[in-house]
Each structure stands twice: as C-alpha cells, then as structure tokens.
Amino acid sequence: MESEVVLGEKAKNPCVSICKLQDDICIGCGRSREEMKSWKGMKNKERKAVNALAAERLHALRKARKKKK
C-alpha cells in the first residue's frame, strides 16, 4: 500500500481516541509512542510523513488480525 503525501494541505492528527499500544504502536492511529509524544512539535512535512507510515502500520495490523481469525 503506497501513501501519497500531498504538500499543500495541513496534516491532520490521526488520533481516534483509542490509544491502546501493541508492540509500541497505537492500534487506533498507527503511530508509535514517540511519534505521539512528538506530534505537537513536528512540522507539517514531518506530520505528513508520520501519517503515511501510520496508515501503512494500520493496514499491516488489520491484515495480521484477519490472519489470526
């Protein structure tokens, strides 16, 4: 899964208020603990990169859960 980073838009916080970590990755938004802590201090470009990584992680987590069932 490829995520496209659009530079003109402001990055949105991916938090969905689930905030449960599995292997140091939030199962709600896909960010690492460090990325969540650093979010407010990040520049927009950094946030977009984190959002792209988080989306890939969530996809992988969901795929792994389906295999377990």
N, CA, C and O atoms as a GROMACS GRO file, in nm:
protein
  276
    1MET      N    1   0.085  -0.119   0.000
    1MET     CA    2   0.000   0.000   0.000
    1MET      C    3   0.089   0.124   0.000
    1MET      O    4   0.171   0.142   0.090
    2GLU      N    5   0.073   0.208  -0.099
    2GLU     CA    6   0.151   0.330  -0.105
    2GLU      C    7   0.064   0.447  -0.061
    2GLU      O    8  -0.052   0.457  -0.100
    3SER      N    9   0.121   0.534   0.020
    3SER     CA   10   0.051   0.653   0.065
    3SER      C   11   0.113   0.774  -0.002
    3SER      O   12   0.235   0.791  -0.001
    4GLU      N   13   0.030   0.857  -0.060
    4GLU     CA   14   0.079   0.976  -0.127
    4GLU      C   15   0.076   1.093  -0.031
    4GLU      O   16  -0.024   1.115   0.038
    5VAL      N   17   0.183   1.167  -0.026
    5VAL     CA   18   0.192   1.284   0.062
    5VAL      C   19   0.164   1.408  -0.021
    5VAL      O   20   0.239   1.441  -0.112
    6VAL      N   21   0.053   1.478   0.012
    6VAL     CA   22   0.016   1.600  -0.058
    6VAL      C   23   0.070   1.716   0.023
    6VAL      O   24   0.035   1.732   0.140
    7LEU      N   25   0.156   1.798  -0.039
    7LEU     CA   26   0.226   1.901   0.035
    7LEU      C   27   0.144   2.025   0.066
    7LEU      O   28   0.177   2.096   0.161
    8GLY      N   29   0.039   2.056  -0.008
    8GLY     CA   30  -0.034   2.179   0.012
    8GLY      C   31  -0.128   2.179   0.131
    8GLY      O   32  -0.164   2.286   0.180
    9GLU      N   33  -0.169   2.064   0.178
    9GLU     CA   34  -0.267   2.055   0.285
    9GLU      C   35  -0.202   2.043   0.422
    9GLU      O   36  -0.089   1.995   0.434
   10LYS      N   37  -0.275   2.086   0.523
   10LYS     CA   38  -0.226   2.072   0.660
   10LYS      C   39  -0.251   1.927   0.706
   10LYS      O   40  -0.360   1.874   0.686
   11ALA      N   41  -0.151   1.866   0.765
   11ALA     CA   42  -0.163   1.728   0.812
   11ALA      C   43  -0.262   1.722   0.929
   11ALA      O   44  -0.257   1.805   1.020
   12LYS      N   45  -0.350   1.625   0.924
   12LYS     CA   46  -0.448   1.606   1.031
   12LYS      C   47  -0.394   1.507   1.133
   12LYS      O   48  -0.325   1.412   1.098
   13ASN      N   49  -0.428   1.530   1.258
   13ASN     CA   50  -0.390   1.438   1.363
   13ASN      C   51  -0.472   1.310   1.344
   13ASN      O   52  -0.595   1.316   1.340
   14PRO      N   53  -0.406   1.194   1.331
   14PRO     CA   54  -0.479   1.070   1.304
   14PRO      C   55  -0.544   1.006   1.427
   14PRO      O   56  -0.605   0.900   1.416
   15CYS      N   57  -0.530   1.069   1.543
   15CYS     CA   58  -0.583   1.013   1.667
   15CYS      C   59  -0.733   0.989   1.658
   15CYS      O   60  -0.809   1.076   1.615
   16VAL      N   61  -0.774   0.868   1.700
   16VAL     CA   62  -0.917   0.834   1.703
   16VAL      C   63  -0.961   0.799   1.846
   16VAL      O   64  -1.065   0.737   1.867
   17SER      N   65  -0.879   0.841   1.943
   17SER     CA   66  -0.906   0.826   2.087
   17SER      C   67  -0.920   0.681   2.133
   17SER      O   68  -0.998   0.652   2.224
   18ILE      N   69  -0.846   0.591   2.070
   18ILE     CA   70  -0.842   0.452   2.117
   18ILE      C   71  -0.719   0.434   2.205
   18ILE      O   72  -0.729   0.376   2.313
   19CYS      N   73  -0.604   0.481   2.162
   19CYS     CA   74  -0.481   0.488   2.241
   19CYS      C   75  -0.446   0.361   2.317
   19CYS      O   76  -0.422   0.365   2.437
   20LYS      N   77  -0.444   0.249   2.247
   20LYS     CA   78  -0.401   0.123   2.305
   20LYS      C   79  -0.281   0.076   2.225
   20LYS      O   80  -0.288   0.062   2.103
   21LEU      N   81  -0.170   0.052   2.295
   21LEU     CA   82  -0.045   0.017   2.227
   21LEU      C   83  -0.026  -0.134   2.216
   21LEU      O   84  -0.054  -0.209   2.309
   22GLN      N   85   0.022  -0.174   2.100
   22GLN     CA   86   0.061  -0.313   2.075
   22GLN      C   87   0.199  -0.306   2.011
   22GLN      O   88   0.214  -0.252   1.901
   23ASP      N   89   0.299  -0.361   2.078
   23ASP     CA   90   0.437  -0.352   2.030
   23ASP      C   91   0.479  -0.207   2.003
   23ASP      O   92   0.544  -0.177   1.903
   24ASP      N   93   0.441  -0.118   2.095
   24ASP     CA   94   0.474   0.026   2.091
   24ASP      C   95   0.408   0.101   1.975
   24ASP      O   96   0.451   0.212   1.942
   25ILE      N   97   0.305   0.043   1.914
   25ILE     CA   98   0.229   0.108   1.807
   25ILE      C   99   0.084   0.116   1.850
   25ILE      O  100   0.026   0.017   1.894
   26CYS      N  101   0.024   0.234   1.837
   26CYS     CA  102  -0.116   0.253   1.874
   26CYS      C  103  -0.205   0.180   1.774
   26CYS      O  104  -0.192   0.199   1.653
   27ILE      N  105  -0.296   0.096   1.824
   27ILE     CA  106  -0.385   0.022   1.735
   27ILE      C  107  -0.498   0.110   1.681
   27ILE      O  108  -0.572   0.069   1.591
   28GLY      N  109  -0.512   0.230   1.734
   28GLY     CA  110  -0.614   0.323   1.687
   28GLY      C  111  -0.568   0.409   1.571
   28GLY      O  112  -0.639   0.425   1.472
   29CYS      N  113  -0.447   0.465   1.583
   29CYS     CA  114  -0.398   0.558   1.481
   29CYS      C  115  -0.276   0.511   1.405
   29CYS      O  116  -0.244   0.565   1.300
   30GLY      N  117  -0.206   0.409   1.457
   30GLY     CA  118  -0.090   0.355   1.388
   30GLY      C  119   0.042   0.424   1.417
   30GLY      O  120   0.145   0.387   1.361
   31ARG      N  121   0.040   0.525   1.504
   31ARG     CA  122   0.165   0.594   1.536
   31ARG      C  123   0.237   0.523   1.650
   31ARG      O  124   0.176   0.452   1.729
   32SER      N  125   0.368   0.544   1.655
   32SER     CA  126   0.447   0.492   1.767
   32SER      C  127   0.428   0.585   1.886
   32SER      O  128   0.380   0.698   1.874
   33ARG      N  129   0.467   0.535   2.001
   33ARG     CA  130   0.458   0.617   2.123
   33ARG      C  131   0.538   0.747   2.105
   33ARG      O  132   0.491   0.855   2.141
   34GLU      N  133   0.658   0.735   2.049
   34GLU     CA  134   0.744   0.852   2.028
   34GLU      C  135   0.680   0.951   1.931
   34GLU      O  136   0.688   1.072   1.953
   35GLU      N  137   0.618   0.901   1.825
   35GLU     CA  138   0.552   0.990   1.729
   35GLU      C  139   0.434   1.064   1.793
   35GLU      O  140   0.411   1.181   1.764
   36MET      N  141   0.362   0.996   1.881
   36MET     CA  142   0.250   1.062   1.950
   36MET      C  143   0.302   1.173   2.042
   36MET      O  144   0.245   1.282   2.047
   37LYS      N  145   0.410   1.144   2.114
   37LYS     CA  146   0.467   1.244   2.206
   37LYS      C  147   0.524   1.363   2.130
   37LYS      O  148   0.517   1.476   2.178
   38SER      N  149   0.580   1.339   2.013
   38SER     CA  150   0.647   1.444   1.936
   38SER      C  151   0.553   1.523   1.843
   38SER      O  152   0.594   1.623   1.785
   39TRP      N  153   0.430   1.479   1.829
   39TRP     CA  154   0.338   1.535   1.729
   39TRP      C  155   0.328   1.687   1.733
   39TRP      O  156   0.341   1.752   1.629
   40LYS      N  157   0.306   1.744   1.849
   40LYS     CA  158   0.286   1.890   1.859
   40LYS      C  159   0.406   1.971   1.813
   40LYS      O  160   0.391   2.082   1.762
   41GLY      N  161   0.526   1.916   1.829
   41GLY     CA  162   0.646   1.987   1.790
   41GLY      C  163   0.691   1.963   1.646
   41GLY      O  164   0.789   2.022   1.600
   42MET      N  165   0.619   1.877   1.576
   42MET     CA  166   0.657   1.844   1.438
   42MET      C  167   0.612   1.950   1.339
   42MET      O  168   0.510   2.016   1.358
   43LYS      N  169   0.690   1.964   1.234
   43LYS     CA  170   0.650   2.050   1.122
   43LYS      C  171   0.549   1.972   1.036
   43LYS      O  172   0.541   1.850   1.045
   44ASN      N  173   0.474   2.044   0.955
   44ASN     CA  174   0.370   1.982   0.874
   44ASN      C  175   0.424   1.868   0.787
   44ASN      O  176   0.360   1.764   0.773
   45LYS      N  177   0.540   1.888   0.729
   45LYS     CA  178   0.601   1.786   0.642
   45LYS      C  179   0.629   1.659   0.722
   45LYS      O  180   0.607   1.548   0.672
   46GLU      N  181   0.678   1.674   0.844
   46GLU     CA  182   0.706   1.559   0.931
   46GLU      C  183   0.577   1.487   0.967
   46GLU      O  184   0.572   1.364   0.968
   47ARG      N  185   0.473   1.564   0.997
   47ARG     CA  186   0.344   1.505   1.032
   47ARG      C  187   0.287   1.422   0.917
   47ARG      O  188   0.231   1.314   0.937
   48LYS      N  189   0.302   1.474   0.796
   48LYS     CA  190   0.252   1.401   0.679
   48LYS      C  191   0.327   1.270   0.661
   48LYS      O  192   0.268   1.168   0.625
   49ALA      N  193   0.457   1.273   0.685
   49ALA     CA  194   0.536   1.150   0.675
   49ALA      C  195   0.493   1.049   0.782
   49ALA      O  196   0.482   0.930   0.754
   50VAL      N  197   0.467   1.097   0.903
   50VAL     CA  198   0.420   1.010   1.011
   50VAL      C  199   0.284   0.953   0.975
   50VAL      O  200   0.259   0.835   0.998
   51ASN      N  201   0.196   1.035   0.920
   51ASN     CA  202   0.063   0.986   0.881
   51ASN      C  203   0.073   0.876   0.776
   51ASN      O  204  -0.002   0.778   0.781
   52ALA      N  205   0.165   0.891   0.682
   52ALA     CA  206   0.182   0.788   0.579
   52ALA      C  207   0.232   0.658   0.641
   52ALA      O  208   0.183   0.550   0.608
   53LEU      N  209   0.330   0.668   0.730
   53LEU     CA  210   0.380   0.548   0.799
   53LEU      C  211   0.271   0.485   0.886
   53LEU      O  212   0.257   0.363   0.889
   54ALA      N  213   0.195   0.568   0.955
   54ALA     CA  214   0.090   0.518   1.042
   54ALA      C  215  -0.016   0.443   0.962
   54ALA      O  216  -0.066   0.340   1.006
   55ALA      N  217  -0.052   0.495   0.846
   55ALA     CA  218  -0.151   0.428   0.761
   55ALA      C  219  -0.101   0.291   0.717
   55ALA      O  220  -0.178   0.194   0.714
   56GLU      N  221   0.027   0.283   0.684
   56GLU     CA  222   0.085   0.154   0.645
   56GLU      C  223   0.084   0.056   0.763
   56GLU      O  224   0.055  -0.062   0.746
   57ARG      N  225   0.117   0.106   0.882
   57ARG     CA  226   0.117   0.021   1.001
   57ARG      C  227  -0.022  -0.031   1.032
   57ARG      O  228  -0.039  -0.149   1.063
   58LEU      N  229  -0.123   0.056   1.023
   58LEU     CA  230  -0.260   0.014   1.050
   58LEU      C  231  -0.304  -0.092   0.951
   58LEU      O  232  -0.370  -0.189   0.988
   59HIS      N  233  -0.268  -0.074   0.825
   59HIS     CA  234  -0.302  -0.173   0.723
   59HIS      C  235  -0.239  -0.308   0.759
   59HIS      O  236  -0.306  -0.412   0.750
   60ALA      N  237  -0.113  -0.307   0.800
   60ALA     CA  238  -0.044  -0.430   0.838
   60ALA      C  239  -0.107  -0.493   0.962
   60ALA      O  240  -0.121  -0.615   0.969
   61LEU      N  241  -0.145  -0.411   1.060
   61LEU     CA  242  -0.209  -0.463   1.181
   61LEU      C  243  -0.342  -0.530   1.149
   61LEU      O  244  -0.371  -0.638   1.201
   62ARG      N  245  -0.422  -0.467   1.066
   62ARG     CA  246  -0.552  -0.523   1.028
   62ARG      C  247  -0.536  -0.653   0.949
   62ARG      O  248  -0.612  -0.747   0.966
   63LYS      N  249  -0.437  -0.656   0.864
   63LYS     CA  250  -0.409  -0.774   0.784
   63LYS      C  251  -0.366  -0.889   0.876
   63LYS      O  252  -0.410  -1.003   0.857
   64ALA      N  253  -0.283  -0.860   0.974
   64ALA     CA  254  -0.237  -0.961   1.069
   64ALA      C  255  -0.352  -1.014   1.155
   64ALA      O  256  -0.357  -1.133   1.186
   65ARG      N  257  -0.443  -0.926   1.193
   65ARG     CA  258  -0.559  -0.968   1.273
   65ARG      C  259  -0.649  -1.061   1.194
   65ARG      O  260  -0.703  -1.157   1.249
   66LYS      N  261  -0.667  -1.034   1.066
   66LYS     CA  262  -0.752  -1.120   0.982
   66LYS      C  263  -0.693  -1.260   0.970
   66LYS      O  264  -0.766  -1.358   0.965
   67LYS      N  265  -0.560  -1.268   0.965
   67LYS     CA  266  -0.493  -1.398   0.955
   67LYS      C  267  -0.513  -1.480   1.082
   67LYS      O  268  -0.520  -1.603   1.075
   68LYS      N  269  -0.520  -1.414   1.196
   68LYS     CA  270  -0.537  -1.485   1.325
   68LYS      C  271  -0.675  -1.546   1.338
   68LYS      O  272  -0.691  -1.645   1.410
   69LYS      N  273  -0.774  -1.490   1.271
   69LYS     CA  274  -0.912  -1.539   1.285
   69LYS      C  275  -0.936  -1.664   1.209
   69LYS      O  276  -1.047  -1.717   1.211
   0.00000   0.00000   0.00000
